[in-house]
């Protein structure tokens, strides 16, 4: 005679399954986040290698963050990712989750939203569609077919660039990894030119790209800073971490407490110098930059 399960036995089994699910779900979630971090690192590695290949083919010149003419441009801006895509160093796409220039932990809402990533490390904003036309503090995607930019790309990475768009400022050459080439004349009469690899004192320490959006705002790189463009999308004891590609093509995960800042905005000069003196820096030649009077 077959014996059926009693109601109590069924409830016990259901309770055990619920307990197992409760134990396994957090572990599965953590595994998925780890997997996305690994995918992002692979994406950054492809970007780092594409940047190196571009420089090798252009007499050591670094890809521009974008090209422009004048101080306040009324022309569409191309962007470093469309340049790499057009010149076939790395093909992009207009996707958020699987795009070659997109971190898989990018939130698929809000986009650039005033150029910032927001203050929530678990839900950082941050993608931009390039090429684009500036519209106030936002952007409108637009093709530049006359220059070979015939498709819109979605990008969720920040590039370490001097990005002084929006008004006249004092220009220094070779401060960061790259710059908005053609900007000028600045308040000291200079135009920004392409940087060269020979200007980098420590390429293996110089951040080229990182999780985030757009460019610049080096002074506001701290986690939770309202104006930050760095997206701390990956888990770390410090509250978040970024994948970063370096000028030599290498990739590392950098925790939020180690990501360096630039000068300005009330930052303590000595603290900024200390942050950029180790194995990670934002400056093309930090020794020369901080030695200057």
C-alpha positions in Angstrom: 0.0 0.0 0.0 1.5 3.4 -1.0 1.7 5.9 1.7 0.9 9.5 0.8 2.8 12.5 2.3 1.1 14.1 5.2 0.4 17.9 5.2 3.0 18.4 7.9 5.6 16.5 5.8 4.8 18.7 2.7 5.1 21.8 4.8 8.4 20.7 6.1 9.7 20.1 2.6 8.5 23.4 1.4 10.1 25.2 4.4 13.4 23.4 3.7 13.3 24.5 0.0 12.5 28.0 1.0 15.5 28.0 3.4 17.8 26.7 0.6 16.5 29.3 -1.8 17.1 32.0 0.8 20.7 30.8 1.3 21.5 30.4 -2.4 20.0 33.5 -3.9 22.5 36.0 -2.3 25.3 33.7 -3.4 23.9 33.6 -7.0 23.5 37.4 -7.0 27.1 37.9 -5.9 28.3 35.4 -8.5 26.4 37.4 -11.2 28.0 40.6 -10.1 31.4 39.0 -10.1 30.7 37.8 -13.6 29.7 41.2 -14.8 32.9 42.7 -13.2 34.9 40.1 -15.2 33.1 41.0 -18.4 33.7 44.7 -17.8 37.4 44.1 -17.3 37.5 42.2 -20.6 35.8 45.2 -22.3 38.3 47.6 -20.7 41.1 45.4 -21.9 39.9 45.6 -25.5 39.6 49.4 -25.1 43.1 49.6 -23.7 44.6 47.5 -26.5 42.7 49.6 -29.1 44.1 52.8 -27.6 47.6 51.4 -27.8 47.1 50.3 -31.4 45.8 53.7 -32.4 48.9 55.4 -30.9 51.2 52.9 -32.7 49.6 53.8 -36.0 49.6 57.6 -35.4 53.3 58.2 -34.5 52.6 57.8 -30.7 49.7 60.3 -30.7 46.9 59.5 -28.3 43.3 59.3 -29.5 41.5 62.6 -28.8 38.7 62.6 -26.2 37.0 64.3 -29.1 37.8 66.9 -31.8 36.5 70.4 -31.8 37.2 73.9 -33.1 37.0 77.0 -31.0 36.0 77.3 -27.3 32.3 77.0 -27.4 31.7 74.6 -30.3 28.5 74.7 -32.3 29.6 71.6 -34.3 28.8 68.0 -33.5 31.4 66.2 -31.3 32.8 62.9 -32.4 34.3 61.2 -29.3 37.1 58.8 -28.7 34.9 55.7 -29.0 33.4 56.7 -32.4 37.0 57.4 -33.6 38.1 53.9 -32.6 35.0 52.5 -34.2 35.3 54.4 -37.5 39.0 53.6 -37.8 38.3 49.9 -37.1 40.3 49.5 -33.9 37.2 48.4 -32.0 33.6 48.1 -33.2 30.9 49.6 -31.1 27.1 49.3 -30.9 24.0 51.1 -29.7 23.4 48.7 -26.8 23.6 49.1 -23.0 24.1 45.6 -21.7 26.2 44.0 -24.5 27.8 47.0 -26.2 31.6 46.8 -26.7 32.0 50.2 -25.1 29.6 49.5 -22.2 30.0 48.1 -18.7 27.3 45.4 -18.1 26.6 47.0 -14.7 25.5 50.3 -16.4 22.0 51.2 -15.4 19.8 51.4 -18.5 18.1 54.7 -17.5 18.9 58.4 -17.3 22.0 58.2 -19.6 24.4 61.1 -19.2 22.0 63.3 -17.1 24.0 66.5 -16.8 27.3 64.6 -17.2 27.2 63.0 -13.8 26.9 59.4 -12.6 24.9 60.2 -9.5 25.6 59.4 -5.8 24.2 55.9 -5.6 27.1 53.3 -6.0 24.6 50.5 -6.5 22.8 52.4 -9.3 25.2 54.7 -11.0 23.9 56.5 -14.0 26.3 56.9 -16.9 26.2 56.4 -20.6 26.4 58.8 -23.5 25.6 58.3 -27.2 28.2 59.6 -29.5 28.6 61.5 -31.8 26.4 64.2 -30.3 25.5 67.8 -30.5 25.6 69.8 -27.3 22.3 71.1 -26.2 22.6 73.1 -23.0 24.1 70.8 -20.4 22.8 67.7 -22.3 23.4 66.1 -25.7 21.5 65.1 -28.8 22.9 62.1 -30.8 23.7 63.0 -34.4 25.6 61.5 -37.3 28.6 63.2 -38.9 28.6 61.3 -42.2 31.0 63.8 -43.9 33.7 62.6 -41.5 32.8 58.9 -41.6 30.8 58.8 -38.4 27.7 57.0 -39.8 26.3 55.3 -36.7 25.5 56.2 -33.1 27.4 54.4 -30.3 26.5 54.0 -26.7 29.5 54.4 -24.3 29.5 54.0 -20.5 33.2 54.7 -19.8 34.9 57.9 -18.7 38.1 58.9 -20.4 40.9 60.7 -18.5 41.0 63.9 -20.5 41.3 67.7 -20.2 37.8 68.6 -21.2 37.4 72.5 -20.8 34.4 72.8 -23.1 32.0 75.6 -22.3 34.3 78.7 -21.8 37.7 80.1 -22.0 40.2 78.6 -19.6 44.0 78.3 -19.1 45.3 75.4 -21.2 48.2 73.2 -20.3 49.4 70.6 -22.7 49.9 66.9 -21.7 48.3 67.1 -18.2 46.2 64.0 -18.4 46.0 61.0 -20.7 44.3 62.9 -23.5 42.4 66.1 -24.3 39.7 67.7 -26.4 41.9 68.4 -29.4 41.4 71.7 -31.2 39.9 73.5 -28.2 41.1 77.1 -28.1 42.5 79.7 -28.2 42.4 79.5 -24.4 43.1 82.4 -22.0 46.8 81.9 -22.6 46.4 81.8 -26.4 47.0 78.0 -26.8 45.1 75.3 -28.7 44.9 71.8 -27.3 46.9 69.3 -29.3 47.1 65.5 -29.4 49.2 64.1 -26.6 52.1 61.7 -27.2 53.1 58.5 -25.4 56.5 59.9 -24.9 54.9 62.5 -22.6 53.9 59.8 -20.1 56.4 59.2 -17.3 54.7 56.0 -16.1 52.3 54.5 -18.6 51.5 51.5 -16.4 50.2 53.8 -13.7 48.3 56.3 -15.9 44.6 55.7 -16.0 43.2 56.0 -19.6 39.6 55.0 -19.2 37.4 53.9 -16.3 33.8 53.1 -15.4 31.8 56.3 -15.7 30.6 58.8 -18.3 32.0 61.5 -20.6 35.3 63.1 -19.4 37.0 65.5 -17.0 35.8 66.6 -13.5 39.0 65.1 -12.0 38.6 67.1 -8.9 35.3 65.3 -8.1 36.3 61.6 -8.3 35.3 60.6 -4.8 32.5 58.1 -4.2 29.2 60.0 -3.5 30.5 63.3 -4.8 27.5 64.9 -6.6 29.6 66.1 -9.6 31.5 62.8 -10.0 31.7 61.2 -13.4 33.3 58.0 -12.1 30.9 55.1 -11.8 31.8 52.8 -8.9 29.7 49.9 -10.4 31.5 46.9 -8.9 31.6 45.5 -5.4 34.4 46.3 -3.0 34.8 46.6 0.8 35.3 50.4 0.3 31.7 50.7 -1.1 32.5 50.3 -4.8 35.3 49.9 -7.4 35.9 50.7 -11.0 37.6 48.8 -13.8 40.3 51.0 -15.3 42.4 50.6 -18.5 45.9 52.1 -18.2 48.0 53.8 -20.9 50.1 50.7 -21.4 46.9 48.6 -22.2 46.7 46.8 -18.9 43.5 46.7 -16.8 43.0 46.8 -13.0 40.1 46.9 -10.6 40.5 50.1 -8.5 38.6 50.6 -5.3 36.9 53.9 -4.5 39.3 54.7 -1.7 42.3 54.4 -4.1 41.0 56.2 -7.2 43.0 59.5 -7.3 41.6 63.0 -7.6 42.8 66.1 -9.5 43.5 69.5 -8.1 40.8 72.1 -7.5 37.4 72.4 -5.8 39.0 72.9 -2.4 40.9 69.6 -2.6 44.0 69.7 -0.4 47.0 69.9 -2.7 49.3 67.6 -0.6 46.6 65.0 -0.4 46.1 65.0 -4.2 49.8 64.8 -4.8 50.0 61.7 -2.4 47.1 60.1 -4.2 48.9 60.4 -7.6 52.4 59.4 -6.4 51.9 55.7 -6.2 51.1 53.0 -8.8 47.9 54.8 -10.0 47.7 58.4 -11.3 45.6 60.7 -13.4 48.5 62.8 -14.6 50.7 62.2 -17.7 53.8 63.2 -15.7 52.8 63.6 -12.0 56.4 64.3 -11.0 56.6 67.3 -13.3 53.1 68.5 -12.6 53.5 68.6 -8.8 57.1 69.9 -9.1 55.9 73.0 -10.9 55.6 76.1 -8.7 
